Every structure is written in C-alpha cells, then in structure tokens.
C-alpha cells in the first residue's frame, strides 16, 4: 500500500499548493462537486476499457480512477485511513451478509 499512501500524502500537500502549478491543487480549488464529477468521468472510462478488454488501457484508466477517488475523498476531508479502516471492518464478512446488514441496521 505504500504507493497509495505516498499518493495520499502528495494529494494532502497539494491542498495548500498554488492551483497554477499543480493539477491536484487546481482540481481541489474547484470544489468537492468538481472532484466528484471528475472521479465519475474516470470511473466510466475504466468501465469502458474493462468492457473492451484492453488490459493496458484498463490499467491506465484504473490508475486515473484511483487517483481521482483519492482527490474526491480529500476534497471532503475523508482520509484514506478511514476508508481502509472500513475495508478492514468488512474483512471476513460475506459480501451478501454485509449488504444485508446495511439494509437492516
């Protein structure tokens, strides 16, 4: 997970960077809604490549989607650690049981 941790730290430092010198800072400066929109665009591009079967293109688009997911999280002050903790909480649960628990709290 070191690559994601490093990327997360970079994104966090870009919150205070000059938007004229950093794509991440520019995206964050446009607000959470724009960050979410950009993540959605990148997720759709990953889906398209998954259906086409071009492995290299899918790898590239998945990397873009992961980056933009982290930027979207940062725009709302949701940390990578919080998301990883939630994944850890779910570990060992059946996906079906986890979904049922969300419907019946």
TILO-152741 format. One record per atom (N, C-alpha, C): residue in three letters; chain; atom name; z negated, x, y negated. Coordinates in Angstrom, 1 decimal, decimal comma. Atoms other than C-alpha are relative to their C-alpha. Last residue first. Example, Ala and Ser with C-alpha at 12.3 -4.5 7.8 and 13.67 -1.06 7.14 Angstrom:
// TILO-152741
pafi->ser; tidren->A; torke->N; w->0,0; u->-0,9; v->1,1
pafi->ser; tidren->A; torke->CA; w->-7,1; u->13,7; v->1,1
pafi->ser; tidren->A; torke->C; w->-0,8; u->-0,8; v->-1,1
pafi->ala; tidren->A; torke->N; w->0,0; u->0,9; v->1,2
pafi->ala; tidren->A; torke->CA; w->-7,8; u->12,3; v->4,5
pafi->ala; tidren->A; torke->C; w->0,0; u->0,9; v->-1,2
This chain:
// TILO-152741
pafi->unk; tidren->A; torke->N; w->1,0; u->-1,0; v->0,3
pafi->unk; tidren->A; torke->CA; w->-10,8; u->-29,2; v->1,8
pafi->unk; tidren->A; torke->C; w->-1,4; u->-0,5; v->0,3
pafi->unk; tidren->A; torke->N; w->1,2; u->0,7; v->-0,3
pafi->unk; tidren->A; torke->CA; w->-8,3; u->-31,3; v->3,8
pafi->unk; tidren->A; torke->C; w->-1,2; u->0,9; v->-0,4
pafi->unk; tidren->A; torke->N; w->-0,2; u->1,4; v->0,2
pafi->unk; tidren->A; torke->CA; w->-4,8; u->-30,3; v->2,7
pafi->unk; tidren->A; torke->C; w->-1,3; u->-0,8; v->0,1
pafi->unk; tidren->A; torke->N; w->-0,3; u->0,2; v->1,4
pafi->unk; tidren->A; torke->CA; w->-5,7; u->-26,6; v->2,2
pafi->unk; tidren->A; torke->C; w->0,2; u->-1,5; v->-0,3
pafi->unk; tidren->A; torke->N; w->1,3; u->-0,1; v->0,8
pafi->unk; tidren->A; torke->CA; w->-7,5; u->-26,6; v->5,5
pafi->unk; tidren->A; torke->C; w->0,3; u->-0,2; v->-1,4
pafi->unk; tidren->A; torke->N; w->0,7; u->1,2; v->-0,1
pafi->unk; tidren->A; torke->CA; w->-4,3; u->-27,9; v->7,2
pafi->unk; tidren->A; torke->C; w->-1,3; u->0,0; v->-0,8
pafi->unk; tidren->A; torke->N; w->-0,6; u->1,1; v->0,7
pafi->unk; tidren->A; torke->CA; w->-2,3; u->-25,1; v->5,8
pafi->unk; tidren->A; torke->C; w->-0,7; u->-1,3; v->0,1
pafi->unk; tidren->A; torke->N; w->0,2; u->-0,3; v->1,4
pafi->unk; tidren->A; torke->CA; w->-4,7; u->-22,5; v->7,1
pafi->unk; tidren->A; torke->C; w->0,6; u->-1,1; v->-0,9
pafi->unk; tidren->A; torke->N; w->1,4; u->0,3; v->0,3
pafi->unk; tidren->A; torke->CA; w->-4,8; u->-24,1; v->10,5
pafi->unk; tidren->A; torke->C; w->-0,3; u->0,2; v->-1,5
pafi->unk; tidren->A; torke->N; w->0,1; u->1,5; v->0,0
pafi->unk; tidren->A; torke->CA; w->-1,0; u->-24,1; v->10,7
pafi->unk; tidren->A; torke->C; w->-1,4; u->-0,4; v->-0,3
pafi->unk; tidren->A; torke->N; w->-0,7; u->0,6; v->1,2
pafi->unk; tidren->A; torke->CA; w->-0,8; u->-20,5; v->9,6
pafi->unk; tidren->A; torke->C; w->-0,1; u->-1,5; v->0,0
pafi->unk; tidren->A; torke->N; w->-1,4; u->0,5; v->-0,3
pafi->unk; tidren->A; torke->CA; w->-3,3; u->-19,6; v->12,3
pafi->unk; tidren->A; torke->C; w->0,6; u->-0,6; v->-1,3
pafi->unk; tidren->A; torke->N; w->-0,1; u->1,5; v->-0,1
pafi->unk; tidren->A; torke->CA; w->-6,2; u->-17,7; v->10,8
pafi->unk; tidren->A; torke->C; w->1,4; u->-0,4; v->0,4
pafi->unk; tidren->A; torke->N; w->0,6; u->0,4; v->-1,2
pafi->unk; tidren->A; torke->CA; w->-6,7; u->-14,0; v->11,6
pafi->unk; tidren->A; torke->C; w->0,0; u->-1,5; v->0,2
pafi->unk; tidren->A; torke->N; w->-0,3; u->-0,8; v->-1,2
pafi->unk; tidren->A; torke->CA; w->-6,0; u->-12,9; v->8,1
pafi->unk; tidren->A; torke->C; w->-0,8; u->-0,5; v->1,2
pafi->unk; tidren->A; torke->N; w->-0,9; u->0,8; v->-0,9
pafi->unk; tidren->A; torke->CA; w->-6,4; u->-15,7; v->5,6
pafi->unk; tidren->A; torke->C; w->0,3; u->0,7; v->1,3
pafi->unk; tidren->A; torke->N; w->0,8; u->1,2; v->-0,4
pafi->unk; tidren->A; torke->CA; w->-9,4; u->-14,1; v->3,8
pafi->unk; tidren->A; torke->C; w->0,8; u->-0,8; v->1,1
pafi->unk; tidren->A; torke->N; w->1,0; u->-0,4; v->-1,0
pafi->unk; tidren->A; torke->CA; w->-7,4; u->-10,8; v->3,8
pafi->unk; tidren->A; torke->C; w->-0,9; u->-1,1; v->0,5
pafi->unk; tidren->A; torke->N; w->-0,7; u->-0,3; v->-1,2
pafi->unk; tidren->A; torke->CA; w->-4,5; u->-12,5; v->2,1
pafi->unk; tidren->A; torke->C; w->-1,0; u->0,4; v->1,1
pafi->unk; tidren->A; torke->N; w->-0,4; u->1,3; v->-0,5
pafi->unk; tidren->A; torke->CA; w->-6,8; u->-13,9; v->-0,5
pafi->unk; tidren->A; torke->C; w->0,7; u->0,2; v->1,3
pafi->unk; tidren->A; torke->N; w->1,2; u->0,5; v->-0,6
pafi->unk; tidren->A; torke->CA; w->-8,3; u->-10,4; v->-1,0
pafi->unk; tidren->A; torke->C; w->0,3; u->-1,4; v->0,6
pafi->unk; tidren->A; torke->N; w->0,3; u->-0,7; v->-1,3
pafi->unk; tidren->A; torke->CA; w->-4,8; u->-9,0; v->-1,4
pafi->unk; tidren->A; torke->C; w->-1,3; u->-0,6; v->0,6
pafi->unk; tidren->A; torke->N; w->-1,0; u->0,5; v->-1,0
pafi->unk; tidren->A; torke->CA; w->-4,0; u->-11,6; v->-4,1
pafi->unk; tidren->A; torke->C; w->-0,3; u->0,6; v->1,4
pafi->unk; tidren->A; torke->N; w->0,3; u->1,4; v->-0,2
pafi->unk; tidren->A; torke->CA; w->-7,2; u->-10,8; v->-6,0
pafi->unk; tidren->A; torke->C; w->0,9; u->-0,6; v->1,1
pafi->unk; tidren->A; torke->N; w->1,2; u->0,1; v->-0,9
pafi->unk; tidren->A; torke->CA; w->-6,6; u->-7,1; v->-5,6
pafi->unk; tidren->A; torke->C; w->-0,4; u->-1,4; v->0,3
pafi->unk; tidren->A; torke->N; w->-0,5; u->-0,3; v->-1,4
pafi->unk; tidren->A; torke->CA; w->-3,1; u->-7,5; v->-7,1
pafi->unk; tidren->A; torke->C; w->-1,2; u->-0,1; v->1,0
pafi->unk; tidren->A; torke->N; w->-0,2; u->-1,4; v->-0,4
pafi->unk; tidren->A; torke->CA; w->-4,8; u->-8,9; v->-10,2
pafi->unk; tidren->A; torke->C; w->0,6; u->0,0; v->1,4
pafi->unk; tidren->A; torke->N; w->0,4; u->0,1; v->-1,5
pafi->unk; tidren->A; torke->CA; w->-4,3; u->-12,3; v->-11,8
pafi->unk; tidren->A; torke->C; w->0,3; u->1,4; v->0,6
pafi->unk; tidren->A; torke->N; w->1,2; u->-0,7; v->-0,3
pafi->unk; tidren->A; torke->CA; w->-4,3; u->-11,7; v->-15,6
pafi->unk; tidren->A; torke->C; w->-0,5; u->-0,3; v->1,4
pafi->unk; tidren->A; torke->N; w->1,1; u->1,0; v->-0,1
pafi->unk; tidren->A; torke->CA; w->-1,7; u->-14,4; v->-16,2
pafi->unk; tidren->A; torke->C; w->-1,3; u->0,7; v->0,4
pafi->unk; tidren->A; torke->N; w->-0,1; u->0,8; v->1,2
pafi->unk; tidren->A; torke->CA; w->1,0; u->-11,9; v->-17,3
pafi->unk; tidren->A; torke->C; w->-1,0; u->-1,1; v->-0,1
pafi->unk; tidren->A; torke->N; w->0,6; u->-0,7; v->1,1
pafi->unk; tidren->A; torke->CA; w->-0,2; u->-9,5; v->-14,7
pafi->unk; tidren->A; torke->C; w->0,1; u->-0,9; v->-1,3
pafi->unk; tidren->A; torke->N; w->1,4; u->0,0; v->-0,2
pafi->unk; tidren->A; torke->CA; w->0,7; u->-12,0; v->-12,0
pafi->unk; tidren->A; torke->C; w->-0,7; u->0,6; v->-1,1
pafi->unk; tidren->A; torke->N; w->0,4; u->1,4; v->0,2
pafi->unk; tidren->A; torke->CA; w->4,2; u->-12,5; v->-13,4
pafi->unk; tidren->A; torke->C; w->-1,5; u->-0,1; v->0,2
pafi->unk; tidren->A; torke->N; w->-0,1; u->0,2; v->1,5
pafi->unk; tidren->A; torke->CA; w->4,7; u->-8,7; v->-13,6
pafi->unk; tidren->A; torke->C; w->-0,5; u->-1,5; v->-0,3
pafi->unk; tidren->A; torke->N; w->1,2; u->-0,7; v->0,6
pafi->unk; tidren->A; torke->CA; w->3,5; u->-8,4; v->-10,0
pafi->unk; tidren->A; torke->C; w->0,0; u->-0,2; v->-1,5
pafi->unk; tidren->A; torke->N; w->1,2; u->0,7; v->-0,4
pafi->unk; tidren->A; torke->CA; w->6,0; u->-11,1; v->-8,9
pafi->unk; tidren->A; torke->C; w->-1,3; u->0,7; v->-0,6
pafi->unk; tidren->A; torke->N; w->0,1; u->1,1; v->0,9
pafi->unk; tidren->A; torke->CA; w->8,7; u->-9,4; v->-10,9
pafi->unk; tidren->A; torke->C; w->-1,2; u->-0,9; v->0,4
pafi->unk; tidren->A; torke->N; w->0,3; u->-0,5; v->1,3
pafi->unk; tidren->A; torke->CA; w->8,2; u->-6,1; v->-9,0
pafi->unk; tidren->A; torke->C; w->-0,3; u->-1,2; v->-1,0
pafi->unk; tidren->A; torke->N; w->1,4; u->-0,5; v->-0,1
pafi->unk; tidren->A; torke->CA; w->8,1; u->-7,9; v->-5,6
pafi->unk; tidren->A; torke->C; w->-0,5; u->0,5; v->-1,4
pafi->unk; tidren->A; torke->N; w->0,9; u->1,2; v->0,0
pafi->unk; tidren->A; torke->CA; w->11,3; u->-9,8; v->-6,5
pafi->unk; tidren->A; torke->C; w->-1,5; u->0,4; v->0,1
pafi->unk; tidren->A; torke->N; w->0,0; u->0,6; v->1,3
pafi->unk; tidren->A; torke->CA; w->13,1; u->-6,6; v->-7,5
pafi->unk; tidren->A; torke->C; w->-0,9; u->-1,2; v->-0,1
pafi->unk; tidren->A; torke->N; w->0,7; u->-0,9; v->0,9
pafi->unk; tidren->A; torke->CA; w->12,1; u->-4,9; v->-4,3
pafi->unk; tidren->A; torke->C; w->-0,1; u->-0,6; v->-1,4
pafi->unk; tidren->A; torke->N; w->1,4; u->0,2; v->-0,4
pafi->unk; tidren->A; torke->CA; w->13,2; u->-7,9; v->-2,3
pafi->unk; tidren->A; torke->C; w->-0,9; u->0,9; v->-0,9
pafi->unk; tidren->A; torke->N; w->0,4; u->1,3; v->0,7
pafi->unk; tidren->A; torke->CA; w->16,6; u->-7,8; v->-4,2
pafi->unk; tidren->A; torke->C; w->-1,5; u->-0,3; v->0,3
pafi->unk; tidren->A; torke->N; w->0,0; u->-0,2; v->1,4
pafi->unk; tidren->A; torke->CA; w->17,1; u->-4,1; v->-3,2
pafi->unk; tidren->A; torke->C; w->-0,5; u->-1,3; v->-0,7
pafi->unk; tidren->A; torke->N; w->1,0; u->-1,0; v->0,3
pafi->unk; tidren->A; torke->CA; w->16,1; u->-4,6; v->0,4
pafi->unk; tidren->A; torke->C; w->-0,1; u->0,1; v->-1,5
pafi->unk; tidren->A; torke->N; w->1,2; u->0,7; v->-0,1
pafi->unk; tidren->A; torke->CA; w->18,3; u->-7,7; v->0,6
pafi->unk; tidren->A; torke->C; w->-1,2; u->0,9; v->-0,3
pafi->unk; tidren->A; torke->N; w->0,1; u->0,8; v->1,2
pafi->unk; tidren->A; torke->CA; w->21,3; u->-5,8; v->-0,8
pafi->unk; tidren->A; torke->C; w->-1,4; u->-0,8; v->0,1
pafi->unk; tidren->A; torke->N; w->0,3; u->-0,9; v->1,1
pafi->unk; tidren->A; torke->CA; w->20,7; u->-3,1; v->1,9
pafi->unk; tidren->A; torke->C; w->-0,1; u->-0,8; v->-1,3
pafi->unk; tidren->A; torke->N; w->1,4; u->-0,5; v->-0,1
pafi->unk; tidren->A; torke->CA; w->20,4; u->-5,7; v->4,7
pafi->unk; tidren->A; torke->C; w->-0,3; u->0,9; v->-1,3
pafi->unk; tidren->A; torke->N; w->-0,2; u->-1,4; v->0,5
pafi->unk; tidren->A; torke->CA; w->23,5; u->-7,7; v->3,8
pafi->unk; tidren->A; torke->C; w->-1,4; u->0,6; v->-0,2
pafi->unk; tidren->A; torke->N; w->0,2; u->-1,0; v->-1,1
pafi->unk; tidren->A; torke->CA; w->22,9; u->-10,8; v->6,0
pafi->unk; tidren->A; torke->C; w->0,3; u->1,5; v->-0,4
pafi->unk; tidren->A; torke->N; w->-1,3; u->-0,7; v->-0,1
pafi->unk; tidren->A; torke->CA; w->24,4; u->-13,3; v->3,5
pafi->unk; tidren->A; torke->C; w->-0,1; u->1,0; v->1,2
pafi->unk; tidren->A; torke->N; w->-0,9; u->0,9; v->-0,7
pafi->unk; tidren->A; torke->CA; w->21,4; u->-15,7; v->4,0
pafi->unk; tidren->A; torke->C; w->1,4; u->0,7; v->0,2
pafi->unk; tidren->A; torke->N; w->0,5; u->0,2; v->-1,4
pafi->unk; tidren->A; torke->CA; w->18,9; u->-12,9; v->3,2
pafi->unk; tidren->A; torke->C; w->1,0; u->-0,9; v->0,8
pafi->unk; tidren->A; torke->N; w->-0,4; u->-1,1; v->-0,8
pafi->unk; tidren->A; torke->CA; w->21,1; u->-11,9; v->0,2
pafi->unk; tidren->A; torke->C; w->-0,5; u->-0,1; v->1,4
pafi->unk; tidren->A; torke->N; w->-1,4; u->0,0; v->-0,2
pafi->unk; tidren->A; torke->CA; w->20,9; u->-15,4; v->-1,2
pafi->unk; tidren->A; torke->C; w->0,4; u->1,2; v->0,8
pafi->unk; tidren->A; torke->N; w->-0,4; u->1,0; v->-0,9
pafi->unk; tidren->A; torke->CA; w->17,2; u->-15,6; v->-0,7
pafi->unk; tidren->A; torke->C; w->1,5; u->0,0; v->0,3
pafi->unk; tidren->A; torke->N; w->0,4; u->-0,5; v->-1,3
pafi->unk; tidren->A; torke->CA; w->16,7; u->-12,3; v->-2,5
pafi->unk; tidren->A; torke->C; w->0,3; u->-1,0; v->1,1
pafi->unk; tidren->A; torke->N; w->-0,9; u->-1,1; v->-0,4
pafi->unk; tidren->A; torke->CA; w->18,7; u->-13,5; v->-5,4
pafi->unk; tidren->A; torke->C; w->-0,3; u->0,6; v->1,3
pafi->unk; tidren->A; torke->N; w->-1,2; u->0,7; v->-0,4
pafi->unk; tidren->A; torke->CA; w->16,6; u->-16,7; v->-5,5
pafi->unk; tidren->A; torke->C; w->1,1; u->1,0; v->0,4
pafi->unk; tidren->A; torke->N; w->0,3; u->0,5; v->-1,3
pafi->unk; tidren->A; torke->CA; w->13,4; u->-14,6; v->-5,6
pafi->unk; tidren->A; torke->C; w->1,3; u->-0,7; v->0,6
pafi->unk; tidren->A; torke->N; w->0,0; u->-1,1; v->-0,9
pafi->unk; tidren->A; torke->CA; w->14,8; u->-12,6; v->-8,5
pafi->unk; tidren->A; torke->C; w->-0,2; u->-0,5; v->1,4
pafi->unk; tidren->A; torke->N; w->-1,4; u->-0,5; v->-0,1
pafi->unk; tidren->A; torke->CA; w->15,6; u->-15,7; v->-10,5
pafi->unk; tidren->A; torke->C; w->0,1; u->1,1; v->1,1
pafi->unk; tidren->A; torke->N; w->-0,8; u->1,0; v->-0,7
pafi->unk; tidren->A; torke->CA; w->12,2; u->-17,1; v->-9,8
pafi->unk; tidren->A; torke->C; w->1,4; u->0,4; v->0,2
pafi->unk; tidren->A; torke->N; w->0,3; u->-0,1; v->-1,4
pafi->unk; tidren->A; torke->CA; w->10,5; u->-13,9; v->-10,8
pafi->unk; tidren->A; torke->C; w->0,8; u->-1,0; v->0,8
pafi->unk; tidren->A; torke->N; w->-0,7; u->-1,2; v->-0,5
pafi->unk; tidren->A; torke->CA; w->12,4; u->-14,0; v->-14,1
pafi->unk; tidren->A; torke->C; w->-0,3; u->0,2; v->1,5
pafi->unk; tidren->A; torke->N; w->-1,4; u->0,3; v->-0,1
pafi->unk; tidren->A; torke->CA; w->11,3; u->-17,6; v->-14,8
pafi->unk; tidren->A; torke->C; w->0,7; u->1,2; v->0,7
pafi->unk; tidren->A; torke->N; w->-0,2; u->0,9; v->-1,2
pafi->unk; tidren->A; torke->CA; w->7,7; u->-16,7; v->-14,0
pafi->unk; tidren->A; torke->C; w->1,5; u->-0,3; v->0,2
pafi->unk; tidren->A; torke->N; w->0,3; u->-0,8; v->-1,2
pafi->unk; tidren->A; torke->CA; w->7,8; u->-13,8; v->-16,4
pafi->unk; tidren->A; torke->C; w->0,2; u->-0,8; v->1,2
pafi->unk; tidren->A; torke->N; w->-1,2; u->-0,8; v->-0,2
pafi->unk; tidren->A; torke->CA; w->9,5; u->-16,0; v->-19,1
pafi->unk; tidren->A; torke->C; w->-0,2; u->0,9; v->1,3
pafi->unk; tidren->A; torke->N; w->-1,0; u->0,9; v->-0,4
pafi->unk; tidren->A; torke->CA; w->6,6; u->-18,5; v->-18,7
pafi->unk; tidren->A; torke->C; w->1,3; u->0,7; v->0,3
pafi->unk; tidren->A; torke->N; w->0,0; u->0,3; v->-1,4
pafi->unk; tidren->A; torke->CA; w->4,0; u->-15,8; v->-18,8
pafi->unk; tidren->A; torke->C; w->1,1; u->-0,9; v->0,5
pafi->unk; tidren->A; torke->N; w->1,0; u->1,0; v->-0,4
pafi->unk; tidren->A; torke->CA; w->5,0; u->-14,5; v->-22,2
pafi->unk; tidren->A; torke->C; w->0,1; u->-0,4; v->1,5
pafi->unk; tidren->A; torke->N; w->-0,7; u->1,3; v->0,1
pafi->unk; tidren->A; torke->CA; w->7,9; u->-12,8; v->-23,9
pafi->unk; tidren->A; torke->C; w->-0,8; u->-1,1; v->0,6
pafi->unk; tidren->A; torke->N; w->0,1; u->0,5; v->1,3
pafi->unk; tidren->A; torke->CA; w->5,7; u->-9,8; v->-24,5
pafi->unk; tidren->A; torke->C; w->0,6; u->-1,3; v->-0,2
pafi->unk; tidren->A; torke->N; w->1,3; u->0,5; v->0,2
pafi->unk; tidren->A; torke->CA; w->5,3; u->-9,3; v->-20,8
pafi->unk; tidren->A; torke->C; w->-0,2; u->-0,6; v->-1,4
pafi->unk; tidren->A; torke->N; w->0,2; u->1,2; v->-0,8
pafi->unk; tidren->A; torke->CA; w->9,0; u->-8,9; v->-20,4
pafi->unk; tidren->A; torke->C; w->-1,3; u->-0,7; v->-0,2
pafi->unk; tidren->A; torke->N; w->-0,9; u->1,0; v->0,6
pafi->unk; tidren->A; torke->CA; w->9,3; u->-6,4; v->-23,2
pafi->unk; tidren->A; torke->C; w->-0,1; u->-1,4; v->0,7
pafi->unk; tidren->A; torke->N; w->0,7; u->0,5; v->1,3
pafi->unk; tidren->A; torke->CA; w->6,3; u->-4,5; v->-21,9
pafi->unk; tidren->A; torke->C; w->0,8; u->-1,1; v->-0,7
pafi->unk; tidren->A; torke->N; w->1,2; u->0,7; v->-0,4
pafi->unk; tidren->A; torke->CA; w->7,9; u->-4,3; v->-18,4
pafi->unk; tidren->A; torke->C; w->-0,7; u->-0,6; v->-1,2
pafi->unk; tidren->A; torke->N; w->-0,5; u->1,3; v->-0,4
pafi->unk; tidren->A; torke->CA; w->11,3; u->-3,3; v->-19,9
pafi->unk; tidren->A; torke->C; w->-1,2; u->-0,9; v->0,4
pafi->unk; tidren->A; torke->N; w->0,3; u->0,3; v->-1,3
pafi->unk; tidren->A; torke->CA; w->9,6; u->-0,5; v->-21,8
pafi->unk; tidren->A; torke->C; w->0,5; u->-1,4; v->0,4
pafi->unk; tidren->A; torke->N; w->-0,1; u->-1,2; v->-0,8
pafi->unk; tidren->A; torke->CA; w->10,5; u->1,4; v->-25,0
pafi->unk; tidren->A; torke->C; w->-0,2; u->-0,3; v->1,5
pafi->unk; tidren->A; torke->N; w->-1,3; u->-0,6; v->0,2
pafi->unk; tidren->A; torke->CA; w->11,2; u->-1,5; v->-27,4
pafi->unk; tidren->A; torke->C; w->0,2; u->1,2; v->0,9
pafi->unk; tidren->A; torke->N; w->-1,0; u->0,7; v->-0,7
pafi->unk; tidren->A; torke->CA; w->8,3; u->-3,5; v->-25,9
pafi->unk; tidren->A; torke->C; w->1,4; u->0,6; v->-0,2
pafi->unk; tidren->A; torke->N; w->-1,0; u->0,5; v->0,9
pafi->unk; tidren->A; torke->CA; w->5,9; u->-0,8; v->-27,0
pafi->unk; tidren->A; torke->C; w->1,1; u->-0,7; v->0,7
pafi->unk; tidren->A; torke->N; w->-1,1; u->-0,8; v->0,4
pafi->unk; tidren->A; torke->CA; w->3,2; u->-0,4; v->-24,4
pafi->unk; tidren->A; torke->C; w->0,9; u->-0,7; v->-1,0
pafi->unk; tidren->A; torke->N; w->0,2; u->-0,5; v->1,3
pafi->unk; tidren->A; torke->CA; w->-0,1; u->-2,2; v->-24,2
pafi->unk; tidren->A; torke->C; w->1,1; u->0,9; v->-0,5
pafi->unk; tidren->A; torke->N; w->0,5; u->1,1; v->0,8
pafi->unk; tidren->A; torke->CA; w->0,7; u->-4,4; v->-21,2
pafi->unk; tidren->A; torke->C; w->-0,2; u->0,4; v->-1,5
pafi->unk; tidren->A; torke->N; w->-1,1; u->0,4; v->0,9
pafi->unk; tidren->A; torke->CA; w->2,7; u->-1,4; v->-19,9
pafi->unk; tidren->A; torke->C; w->-0,4; u->-1,2; v->-0,8
pafi->unk; tidren->A; torke->N; w->-0,1; u->-0,8; v->1,2
pafi->unk; tidren->A; torke->CA; w->-0,5; u->0,1; v->-18,6
pafi->unk; tidren->A; torke->C; w->1,1; u->-0,4; v->-0,9
pafi->unk; tidren->A; torke->N; w->1,2; u->0,2; v->0,9
pafi->unk; tidren->A; torke->CA; w->-1,1; u->-2,9; v->-16,3
pafi->unk; tidren->A; torke->C; w->0,1; u->0,9; v->-1,2
pafi->unk; tidren->A; torke->N; w->-0,2; u->1,3; v->0,7
pafi->unk; tidren->A; torke->CA; w->2,5; u->-2,7; v->-15,0
pafi->unk; tidren->A; torke->C; w->-1,2; u->-0,2; v->-0,9
pafi->unk; tidren->A; torke->N; w->-1,1; u->-0,2; v->1,0
pafi->unk; tidren->A; torke->CA; w->2,1; u->1,0; v->-14,1
pafi->unk; tidren->A; torke->C; w->0,2; u->-1,3; v->-0,8
pafi->unk; tidren->A; torke->N; w->0,6; u->-0,7; v->1,1
pafi->unk; tidren->A; torke->CA; w->-1,2; u->0,3; v->-12,3
pafi->unk; tidren->A; torke->C; w->1,0; u->0,3; v->-1,2
pafi->unk; tidren->A; torke->N; w->0,9; u->0,9; v->0,7
pafi->unk; tidren->A; torke->CA; w->0,5; u->-2,4; v->-10,3
pafi->unk; tidren->A; torke->C; w->-0,7; u->0,7; v->-1,2
pafi->unk; tidren->A; torke->N; w->-0,8; u->0,9; v->0,8
pafi->unk; tidren->A; torke->CA; w->3,4; u->-0,1; v->-9,4
pafi->unk; tidren->A; torke->C; w->-0,9; u->-0,9; v->-0,8
pafi->unk; tidren->A; torke->N; w->-0,5; u->-0,8; v->1,1
pafi->unk; tidren->A; torke->CA; w->0,9; u->2,5; v->-8,2
pafi->unk; tidren->A; torke->C; w->0,8; u->-0,8; v->-0,9
pafi->unk; tidren->A; torke->N; w->1,2; u->-0,3; v->0,9
pafi->unk; tidren->A; torke->CA; w->-1,0; u->0,0; v->-6,1
pafi->unk; tidren->A; torke->C; w->0,5; u->0,8; v->-1,2
pafi->unk; tidren->A; torke->N; w->0,4; u->1,2; v->0,8
pafi->unk; tidren->A; torke->CA; w->2,3; u->-1,3; v->-4,7
pafi->unk; tidren->A; torke->C; w->-1,1; u->0,2; v->-0,9
pafi->unk; tidren->A; torke->N; w->-1,1; u->0,2; v->0,9
pafi->unk; tidren->A; torke->CA; w->3,4; u->2,2; v->-3,7
pafi->unk; tidren->A; torke->C; w->-0,3; u->-1,3; v->-0,9
pafi->unk; tidren->A; torke->N; w->0,1; u->-0,9; v->1,1
pafi->unk; tidren->A; torke->CA; w->0,0; u->3,0; v->-2,3
pafi->unk; tidren->A; torke->C; w->1,1; u->-0,3; v->-1,0
pafi->unk; tidren->A; torke->N; w->0,0; u->0,8; v->1,2
pafi->unk; tidren->A; torke->CA; w->0,0; u->0,0; v->0,0
pafi->unk; tidren->A; torke->C; w->0,0; u->0,9; v->-1,3
